[in-house]
Amino acid sequence: MGEPSYPPGKSCPICGKPTAERFRPFCSGRCKDVDLNRWFKGAYAIPAVEADDPSDAQERDVPHRESD
């Protein structure tokens, strides 16, 4: 599989400088490492709201029968 193609003239997503062919889409190894560190720390995580489990809702709605 080949390298992804990046549009010419794009700037580094970290510092805004012109990109270097060797470090695309970044301008340097430093910016590449900064981006990797952000991934490791979870800075790029997408926030999500946990939905209630439907089976939990059913258990709460059904009254429990007491044994005779």
C-alpha positions in Angstrom: 0.0 0.0 0.0 1.4 3.4 -0.9 1.9 6.5 1.1 -1.1 8.8 1.4 -1.1 11.8 -0.8 -1.3 15.2 0.9 -2.4 18.3 -1.0 0.6 20.6 -1.8 0.9 23.8 0.2 -0.7 22.4 3.4 0.8 23.6 6.6 1.9 21.6 9.7 -1.2 20.9 11.9 0.9 21.5 15.0 2.8 24.7 14.3 1.6 26.0 11.0 4.9 26.0 9.2 5.2 24.5 5.7 5.4 20.7 5.6 8.5 18.8 4.9 8.3 15.9 2.5 10.1 13.6 4.9 7.7 14.3 7.8 4.4 14.8 6.0 1.9 16.1 7.1 4.2 17.7 9.7 7.2 20.1 9.2 9.6 18.2 11.5 10.2 15.2 13.7 9.5 17.4 16.7 6.0 18.2 15.5 5.4 14.6 14.6 6.4 13.6 18.2 4.2 16.3 19.7 1.2 14.9 17.8 2.0 11.3 18.9 2.3 12.5 22.5 -1.2 14.1 22.2 -2.6 10.8 21.0 -1.0 8.9 23.9 -2.3 11.4 26.5 -5.9 11.2 25.0 -6.0 14.8 23.9 -7.7 13.7 20.6 -10.4 11.6 22.3 -13.9 12.1 21.2 -16.2 12.8 24.1 -19.2 10.5 24.3 -22.3 10.1 26.5 -22.9 6.6 27.7 -26.4 5.4 26.9 -28.4 3.6 29.5 -28.3 -0.2 29.0 -31.8 -1.2 27.8 -31.7 -4.4 29.9 -31.2 -2.3 33.1 -34.3 -0.2 32.2 -36.4 -3.3 31.8 -35.3 -4.7 35.2 -36.3 -1.4 36.9 -39.8 -1.3 35.2 -40.8 -4.9 36.1 -42.1 -5.2 39.7 -40.7 -8.1 41.6 -43.2 -10.7 42.8 -42.9 -11.8 46.4 -43.1 -15.5 47.0 -46.1 -16.8 49.0 
